[in-house]
Amino acid sequence: MANSVLDKQPTVDDIYREVNRIKSIVTDAVDEGVQTAIRAIKQGRDTADDVVHDARFAIKRNPLQAAGIVLAVGVVIGSLFTLLTARRS
């Protein structure tokens, strides 16, 4: 009995049905991946908007502190740039 199942050759219709089944599985997986990527992009965009909004609010609330932070970051970046270019000479 087991040999009769293994000896049976698939028909063209059997192969066509199997190909369509595999095609639908792959299509569903790709669609799900695309939807997940779109959700991640939207969530990242929302998070970035929240960070920008919070930063603007913090700057409006403490403008002198924000100016001091910007000045300190500028000095650090300028110092690093000067050190890196001085070593090359």
Phi, psi and omega in degrees: 000319180295324179293327181292327178288319180286331181283342183289125179275138179290146178273170178298322179295321177297315180294318179299316178297319180294318178297317178295323178295314179295320179299317181291324177296314180294317179299316178297319180295318179294316178300319178295320178296320178295316179297321177295318179295319179296317177298319180295320178295315179297319179294319178296320178296317179297318179296317179297319177299319178297318180295317179297316179298316179296320179295318178298319179295318180295322178293319179293326182285321183227074185294324181291320177296318179297318178296321177296320179295317179297318178297315180297317179296319178297319179295317180296314180295317178298320179295316178297318179298317180295317179296318181292321180284331179290328180289330181286333184284000000 
